[in-house]
């Protein structure tokens, strides 16, 4: 796990009341974080994800995961480093919205 993944895991997701798994294999991919109950994948993206070829790869990966009925959210590493509270609030809101819509 990257330092940002470790921070999000140890400071928030590990003790979140709805279970998340880290480094979960889904089909042919390994996702950063996965919540089965909410059908949610969280991917943390470093600056390398801004290049055209990475954006294309990420789009294909998201499309593949969406075929499993999953929602994929992408969060920049910079946001984890500088705005962790807001990132955690966003994740919580997304999880609650997904659970309440099931």
Biotite code that builds the C-alpha atoms (Angstrom):
import biotite.structure as struc

atoms = struc.array([
    struc.Atom([0.000, 0.000, 0.000], chain_id="A", res_id=1, res_name="UNK", atom_name="CA", element="C"),
    struc.Atom([1.095, 3.543, -0.687], chain_id="A", res_id=2, res_name="UNK", atom_name="CA", element="C"),
    struc.Atom([1.546, 5.979, 2.178], chain_id="A", res_id=3, res_name="UNK", atom_name="CA", element="C"),
    struc.Atom([-1.800, 7.604, 1.287], chain_id="A", res_id=4, res_name="UNK", atom_name="CA", element="C"),
    struc.Atom([-3.555, 4.220, 1.229], chain_id="A", res_id=5, res_name="UNK", atom_name="CA", element="C"),
    struc.Atom([-2.078, 3.419, 4.643], chain_id="A", res_id=6, res_name="UNK", atom_name="CA", element="C"),
    struc.Atom([-3.211, 6.764, 6.004], chain_id="A", res_id=7, res_name="UNK", atom_name="CA", element="C"),
    struc.Atom([-6.781, 6.361, 4.754], chain_id="A", res_id=8, res_name="UNK", atom_name="CA", element="C"),
    struc.Atom([-6.892, 2.756, 5.991], chain_id="A", res_id=9, res_name="UNK", atom_name="CA", element="C"),
    struc.Atom([-5.438, 3.271, 9.465], chain_id="A", res_id=10, res_name="UNK", atom_name="CA", element="C"),
    struc.Atom([-7.008, 6.679, 10.136], chain_id="A", res_id=11, res_name="UNK", atom_name="CA", element="C"),
    struc.Atom([-10.495, 5.914, 8.813], chain_id="A", res_id=12, res_name="UNK", atom_name="CA", element="C"),
    struc.Atom([-11.515, 2.821, 6.855], chain_id="A", res_id=13, res_name="UNK", atom_name="CA", element="C"),
    struc.Atom([-10.128, 0.168, 9.198], chain_id="A", res_id=14, res_name="UNK", atom_name="CA", element="C"),
    struc.Atom([-12.527, 1.218, 11.972], chain_id="A", res_id=15, res_name="UNK", atom_name="CA", element="C"),
    struc.Atom([-15.391, 2.375, 9.779], chain_id="A", res_id=16, res_name="UNK", atom_name="CA", element="C"),
    struc.Atom([-18.651, 0.762, 10.985], chain_id="A", res_id=17, res_name="UNK", atom_name="CA", element="C"),
    struc.Atom([-19.348, -0.739, 7.552], chain_id="A", res_id=18, res_name="UNK", atom_name="CA", element="C"),
    struc.Atom([-16.655, -3.183, 6.516], chain_id="A", res_id=19, res_name="UNK", atom_name="CA", element="C"),
    struc.Atom([-14.083, -2.293, 3.895], chain_id="A", res_id=20, res_name="UNK", atom_name="CA", element="C"),
    struc.Atom([-11.411, -4.600, 2.510], chain_id="A", res_id=21, res_name="UNK", atom_name="CA", element="C"),
    struc.Atom([-8.063, -3.376, 1.284], chain_id="A", res_id=22, res_name="UNK", atom_name="CA", element="C"),
    struc.Atom([-6.298, -4.618, -1.839], chain_id="A", res_id=23, res_name="UNK", atom_name="CA", element="C"),
    struc.Atom([-9.303, -6.689, -2.953], chain_id="A", res_id=24, res_name="UNK", atom_name="CA", element="C"),
    struc.Atom([-9.150, -8.774, -6.133], chain_id="A", res_id=25, res_name="UNK", atom_name="CA", element="C"),
    struc.Atom([-12.181, -8.166, -8.335], chain_id="A", res_id=26, res_name="UNK", atom_name="CA", element="C"),
    struc.Atom([-12.043, -9.980, -11.642], chain_id="A", res_id=27, res_name="UNK", atom_name="CA", element="C"),
    struc.Atom([-8.722, -9.157, -13.248], chain_id="A", res_id=28, res_name="UNK", atom_name="CA", element="C"),
    struc.Atom([-7.971, -6.128, -11.063], chain_id="A", res_id=29, res_name="UNK", atom_name="CA", element="C"),
    struc.Atom([-6.854, -5.390, -7.536], chain_id="A", res_id=30, res_name="UNK", atom_name="CA", element="C"),
    struc.Atom([-8.713, -2.406, -6.133], chain_id="A", res_id=31, res_name="UNK", atom_name="CA", element="C"),
    struc.Atom([-7.397, -0.218, -3.341], chain_id="A", res_id=32, res_name="UNK", atom_name="CA", element="C"),
    struc.Atom([-10.506, -0.474, -1.122], chain_id="A", res_id=33, res_name="UNK", atom_name="CA", element="C"),
    struc.Atom([-13.804, -2.328, -1.476], chain_id="A", res_id=34, res_name="UNK", atom_name="CA", element="C"),
    struc.Atom([-17.060, -2.203, 0.452], chain_id="A", res_id=35, res_name="UNK", atom_name="CA", element="C"),
    struc.Atom([-19.336, -5.105, -0.538], chain_id="A", res_id=36, res_name="UNK", atom_name="CA", element="C"),
    struc.Atom([-22.374, -3.805, 1.334], chain_id="A", res_id=37, res_name="UNK", atom_name="CA", element="C"),
    struc.Atom([-22.309, -0.500, -0.555], chain_id="A", res_id=38, res_name="UNK", atom_name="CA", element="C"),
    struc.Atom([-21.001, -1.935, -3.836], chain_id="A", res_id=39, res_name="UNK", atom_name="CA", element="C"),
    struc.Atom([-18.249, 0.667, -3.672], chain_id="A", res_id=40, res_name="UNK", atom_name="CA", element="C"),
    struc.Atom([-14.652, 0.744, -4.842], chain_id="A", res_id=41, res_name="UNK", atom_name="CA", element="C"),
    struc.Atom([-12.283, 3.483, -3.728], chain_id="A", res_id=42, res_name="UNK", atom_name="CA", element="C"),
    struc.Atom([-9.193, 4.126, -5.796], chain_id="A", res_id=43, res_name="UNK", atom_name="CA", element="C"),
    struc.Atom([-6.487, 6.523, -4.659], chain_id="A", res_id=44, res_name="UNK", atom_name="CA", element="C"),
    struc.Atom([-4.701, 8.183, -7.533], chain_id="A", res_id=45, res_name="UNK", atom_name="CA", element="C"),
    struc.Atom([-1.233, 9.689, -7.611], chain_id="A", res_id=46, res_name="UNK", atom_name="CA", element="C"),
    struc.Atom([-0.078, 12.288, -10.111], chain_id="A", res_id=47, res_name="UNK", atom_name="CA", element="C"),
    struc.Atom([0.737, 9.564, -12.674], chain_id="A", res_id=48, res_name="UNK", atom_name="CA", element="C"),
    struc.Atom([-3.021, 9.122, -13.165], chain_id="A", res_id=49, res_name="UNK", atom_name="CA", element="C"),
    struc.Atom([-3.234, 12.508, -14.931], chain_id="A", res_id=50, res_name="UNK", atom_name="CA", element="C"),
    struc.Atom([-1.389, 11.326, -18.047], chain_id="A", res_id=51, res_name="UNK", atom_name="CA", element="C"),
    struc.Atom([-3.539, 10.466, -21.091], chain_id="A", res_id=52, res_name="UNK", atom_name="CA", element="C"),
    struc.Atom([-2.562, 6.784, -21.174], chain_id="A", res_id=53, res_name="UNK", atom_name="CA", element="C"),
    struc.Atom([-3.286, 6.419, -17.447], chain_id="A", res_id=54, res_name="UNK", atom_name="CA", element="C"),
    struc.Atom([-6.635, 8.166, -17.826], chain_id="A", res_id=55, res_name="UNK", atom_name="CA", element="C"),
    struc.Atom([-7.538, 5.742, -20.620], chain_id="A", res_id=56, res_name="UNK", atom_name="CA", element="C"),
    struc.Atom([-6.475, 2.742, -18.523], chain_id="A", res_id=57, res_name="UNK", atom_name="CA", element="C"),
    struc.Atom([-8.442, 4.024, -15.518], chain_id="A", res_id=58, res_name="UNK", atom_name="CA", element="C"),
    struc.Atom([-11.546, 4.558, -17.669], chain_id="A", res_id=59, res_name="UNK", atom_name="CA", element="C"),
    struc.Atom([-11.371, 0.957, -18.946], chain_id="A", res_id=60, res_name="UNK", atom_name="CA", element="C"),
    struc.Atom([-10.821, -0.331, -15.439], chain_id="A", res_id=61, res_name="UNK", atom_name="CA", element="C"),
    struc.Atom([-13.800, 1.651, -14.116], chain_id="A", res_id=62, res_name="UNK", atom_name="CA", element="C"),
    struc.Atom([-15.994, 0.405, -16.958], chain_id="A", res_id=63, res_name="UNK", atom_name="CA", element="C"),
    struc.Atom([-14.978, -3.186, -16.172], chain_id="A", res_id=64, res_name="UNK", atom_name="CA", element="C"),
    struc.Atom([-15.774, -2.783, -12.463], chain_id="A", res_id=65, res_name="UNK", atom_name="CA", element="C"),
    struc.Atom([-19.097, -1.099, -13.209], chain_id="A", res_id=66, res_name="UNK", atom_name="CA", element="C"),
    struc.Atom([-20.110, -4.245, -15.114], chain_id="A", res_id=67, res_name="UNK", atom_name="CA", element="C"),
    struc.Atom([-20.067, -5.941, -11.686], chain_id="A", res_id=68, res_name="UNK", atom_name="CA", element="C"),
    struc.Atom([-22.571, -3.319, -10.516], chain_id="A", res_id=69, res_name="UNK", atom_name="CA", element="C"),
    struc.Atom([-19.936, -1.432, -8.553], chain_id="A", res_id=70, res_name="UNK", atom_name="CA", element="C"),
    struc.Atom([-19.498, 2.289, -8.153], chain_id="A", res_id=71, res_name="UNK", atom_name="CA", element="C"),
    struc.Atom([-15.909, 3.504, -8.420], chain_id="A", res_id=72, res_name="UNK", atom_name="CA", element="C"),
    struc.Atom([-14.773, 6.724, -6.785], chain_id="A", res_id=73, res_name="UNK", atom_name="CA", element="C"),
    struc.Atom([-11.331, 8.140, -7.370], chain_id="A", res_id=74, res_name="UNK", atom_name="CA", element="C"),
    struc.Atom([-9.596, 10.299, -4.823], chain_id="A", res_id=75, res_name="UNK", atom_name="CA", element="C"),
    struc.Atom([-6.326, 12.107, -5.437], chain_id="A", res_id=76, res_name="UNK", atom_name="CA", element="C"),
    struc.Atom([-3.459, 11.297, -3.095], chain_id="A", res_id=77, res_name="UNK", atom_name="CA", element="C"),
    struc.Atom([-3.041, 15.023, -2.587], chain_id="A", res_id=78, res_name="UNK", atom_name="CA", element="C"),
    struc.Atom([-6.550, 15.226, -1.159], chain_id="A", res_id=79, res_name="UNK", atom_name="CA", element="C"),
    struc.Atom([-5.782, 12.438, 1.312], chain_id="A", res_id=80, res_name="UNK", atom_name="CA", element="C"),
    struc.Atom([-2.662, 14.314, 2.374], chain_id="A", res_id=81, res_name="UNK", atom_name="CA", element="C"),
    struc.Atom([-4.191, 17.785, 2.627], chain_id="A", res_id=82, res_name="UNK", atom_name="CA", element="C"),
    struc.Atom([-7.923, 17.270, 3.197], chain_id="A", res_id=83, res_name="UNK", atom_name="CA", element="C"),
    struc.Atom([-8.335, 13.946, 5.010], chain_id="A", res_id=84, res_name="UNK", atom_name="CA", element="C"),
    struc.Atom([-11.376, 15.066, 7.013], chain_id="A", res_id=85, res_name="UNK", atom_name="CA", element="C"),
    struc.Atom([-13.224, 16.105, 3.859], chain_id="A", res_id=86, res_name="UNK", atom_name="CA", element="C"),
    struc.Atom([-12.218, 12.879, 2.092], chain_id="A", res_id=87, res_name="UNK", atom_name="CA", element="C"),
    struc.Atom([-13.585, 10.818, 4.991], chain_id="A", res_id=88, res_name="UNK", atom_name="CA", element="C"),
    struc.Atom([-16.834, 12.809, 4.986], chain_id="A", res_id=89, res_name="UNK", atom_name="CA", element="C"),
    struc.Atom([-17.166, 12.262, 1.222], chain_id="A", res_id=90, res_name="UNK", atom_name="CA", element="C"),
    struc.Atom([-16.620, 8.518, 1.597], chain_id="A", res_id=91, res_name="UNK", atom_name="CA", element="C"),
    struc.Atom([-19.122, 8.329, 4.449], chain_id="A", res_id=92, res_name="UNK", atom_name="CA", element="C"),
    struc.Atom([-21.745, 10.256, 2.460], chain_id="A", res_id=93, res_name="UNK", atom_name="CA", element="C"),
    struc.Atom([-21.188, 8.030, -0.568], chain_id="A", res_id=94, res_name="UNK", atom_name="CA", element="C"),
    struc.Atom([-21.474, 4.828, 1.471], chain_id="A", res_id=95, res_name="UNK", atom_name="CA", element="C"),
    struc.Atom([-24.657, 6.017, 3.203], chain_id="A", res_id=96, res_name="UNK", atom_name="CA", element="C"),
    struc.Atom([-26.198, 7.079, -0.114], chain_id="A", res_id=97, res_name="UNK", atom_name="CA", element="C"),
    struc.Atom([-25.362, 3.730, -1.713], chain_id="A", res_id=98, res_name="UNK", atom_name="CA", element="C"),
    struc.Atom([-26.700, 1.705, 1.225], chain_id="A", res_id=99, res_name="UNK", atom_name="CA", element="C"),
    struc.Atom([-29.904, 3.727, 1.429], chain_id="A", res_id=100, res_name="UNK", atom_name="CA", element="C"),
    struc.Atom([-30.554, 3.283, -2.304], chain_id="A", res_id=101, res_name="UNK", atom_name="CA", element="C"),
    struc.Atom([-30.310, -0.534, -2.169], chain_id="A", res_id=102, res_name="UNK", atom_name="CA", element="C"),
])
